[in-house]
Amino acid sequence: MAPPIEVTESAVTILERLRVRAPRVHCITNSVAQQYTANVLLAAGALPSMTISPEEIGSFVAGSDVLLVNLGTFDTQRRAAIGAALDAAKIGQKPWVLDPVFIERAPDRARFARELLSRNPAVVRLNNAEFGALSGCDPAGDAPERFAQSHATIIALTGTADLVTDGARRAKIVNGDPLMALVTAMGCAGSALVAAALVVEPDPFVAASAMLTVFGVAGEVAAEDAGGPGSFAGAIIDALHGLDGATLRRRARVS
């Protein structure tokens, strides 16, 4: 288990570092998620880019600090872009995050996601259904720990409660609000935030745990004044932008 105080203090520190460092995050992501993901990254202090053009993606990734690979829009262009982007990330020794969206719905997605595991993502951010499709295991029990250890990555399972593990350490985060599940691209944006944190925190377990805590707390703050999912979508961006250490320390619920 990860000490709750350690995760909370890491969340405070990482958010401060993001605002100072302003890391460049290149996102290959769902076409319906691009604008929202970019705005969430900007609110946290990061600088997003989104191109998937084969003529320029290598240059964009080379000039970025970290890469997000999201399979939400699994078209031919993005599939080709992923290969070029990962080649550039490997050359530049840049970390990357895999978000295997909807792989439980299509076998080709699941096969491609398994192939990507061999390219050493620092973090795999996914939900329970996606984990089942990726691993062939029920996420209950110690399956996430075993999978993380066998693939030398961090598994960040998000849902009503978030679970982050590297096989040896485990953090459970229960921050967040049900409205987060009613806004398109919320999970995609969370994966992008985890990617940004990898630039300012060398331990990917700490980065993922801390940033999911930050996002969950921002969701709780936003929900207090939101009238529904429409206003909540904007409110969480405002909450993330204004989030401070005192609020994180008061609200974080990590075990």
N, C-alpha and C positions, 0 to 999 in steps of 0.2 A: 504494500500500500504506500501511496505518497502522502507525506504529512500535509494535512489541510492548510496549515499556516504557510508552509513552503509554497504550495500552489498559489494561494491567494497573494502572497508577497511577490511571487514571480509575475502574476497577472498585472499587478501595479507597476512593476519595473518594466515589463515588456511593453506595456502601453505607452509609458513615458519614452522608452527608447524608440518606438515607432514614430512618435511625433517629432523626435529630434532627427532621426536617421532618414525618414521619408523613403523607404525602400521602393524600388521599382519591381512591380509584380506583373509578369506577363501571364495572361489568362487565355487558355483555349477552353471556352465554356459554351454552355447552352445559348443559342441565339436569343431566347427570350430572357436570359439572365444577364446579358452583358451590361446593360445600363445600370441595373440595380447593383450588381456586383461592383462595378466601377465606383458608384456613389458610396457604397459601404466602405470600400478601401480608402477613398478620399477622406471620409469622415474619421477614420482611424489614424490617418496621417500618412498612408501609403500612396504610391503613384501607379495607377493601373495602365496597362496597354492590352489591346484585344485582337490585333490583326491575326488572320490565319492565312494570309496570302503566301503562297509558296516562294515567291520572289523575295520576300522580305522578312519572313518569320525568323529565319536564322539570325539575322542582324538584330531583330528586336529582342530575342532571347539572350543573345550575347551581351546586349546592353542592359539587360535586366539583372536583378539580384536573385530571383526565384521564379519558378514556373508552376502554374496550376494546369493540370490536365483533367478536364471534366468531360465525360462522355454523353452529356445530356442531348446534344444534337449530333447524332452519330452519322454524319453524311460523308461522302467521299472526300470532300475538300478538307474537313477537319481530321479525318483519319490520316490523310497524307501529311497534314500539318503537324500532327502529333509526332510522327517519326522524325521529321526535320527538326522540330523543337527539342526533342529529347537528345538528338545528336549534338545540337548546339549546347544544350545544358551539360552534357557529359564532357565536352571539350572545355567548357568554362568552369567545370566542377561546381555547378549550381544545384542546390537542392530542388526537389520538386514534389508536389502533392498529387496523388491520384484520387479522383472522385468518380467512382464507377456507377454513375446514375442509371437507374432502371435496368441494370444487368439481369435482374430476375425476370424481366419481361421478354428478353430476346437472347437466344443462345449465342448469336454472333457477337453481341456486346460482351457477354460473359467470357467467351473464348479470348477476345481481344484484351479484356481486362486482365485475364490470367497471364497472357503474354507480356503485358506491361509490367507485371510484378517482377519479371526477370531483369528489368531495367532499374531496379533499386529506388523506388519511391521512398522518400524520407517518412512520409505519412500517408496512410490510406484512410480517408474520411468517408464514412458510409453509414447506412442505416441497417437495421437487423435483416431485412429481406435481401438487401444487396450483399451483406456478409454471408448469408446462407448460400446465395448463388455463386459467390466468389470462392468460398471455402468448402462447400458441400457439407457444412456442419451447422448445427443449431448454435446460435450465439449464447445460449445459456451455459452456465458452468464455466469451465476454463478454456473453452474453444478459442476465444479471442486471444488469450495469452499464448496458447500453443501456436496459433497461426502467426502471430506477431514474431515469436521467437524463431519459427522455422523459416520465415521470409526476411528476417533481419529488418523489420520495419516497425512503425508505430501504427497500431489500429486505433482509430478514433470512431467509436460507435455512437451515433447521436440519435436521440429519441426523447421520451419523457424524462429519462435520465441519461446523461452522456457517460460513456465509459472510455477511458484512454489507457492503453497498456503497451508496454514494450516486451512483454513476456515475463519480466521480473517485477516491474512496478505496475501499479494499477491506481487510477484515480477515478472516482465517481463524482460527477457534477450534477446537481439537481436544480440549478438555476434555469430560468427561462419562463416562457408563458405560452399557453395554448394558441394564442394568435400567431405565433411564429410558424405554425403548421398551415396557416391559411393564406400565406403570402408567397407567391411564386418567386423562386430564386433565393429563398432564405437559406436553404442548405448550401447552395452554390456559393453564396456570399460568405457563409461560415467557413467553407473550405478555403476561400481566398484569404480570409483573415489568418487562418492557420499558416498558410503559405507565407504571408508577410512576416509572421512572428519568427519563422525559421531564419530570417535574415539577421535578426537582432538577438537570437537566443540559440547557442550552439547545440543544446540538448533538445532534440525534436519531441521527446516525451514532455518535457517542461513547456516547450512552445505550444504544443497542441492542447495540453491541459489548461494552460493559462489563457489562451485565446478563446477557447470554448467557454471558459468562465466569464471572460469579458463580454462575449456576445450574449450569453444567457442573462447576465445582470442588466445589460443594456435593454434586452427584451422586457424584463420586469419593469424597469423604469418607464419605458415607452408605453407599456400597457396601462399604467396608472391613469393616463389622461386620454387614451385612444378611445374613439367611439366604436371602432370595429376594425376589420383588417385593412380597409383603405387608408384610414388615418394612421393606423399602426405602422404601415410600411414606411411612411415618412418619419414618424416619431422615433423609430428605432435608429434611424440615421442621425437624427438630432441627439438622441440619448448617447449614442456611441461617441459623437463629436464632443459632447460635454462631460463625459464620464470622468470621474476623478478617483484618486486613491482612497479617499475616505468612504466613498460610496461602495467601491469594490470590497474594502475590508468589512464593511457593515453587512453587505448582502451576500457575499460569496458563501455558497454551501457546498463544500467539497469534503469528501471522505476517502 
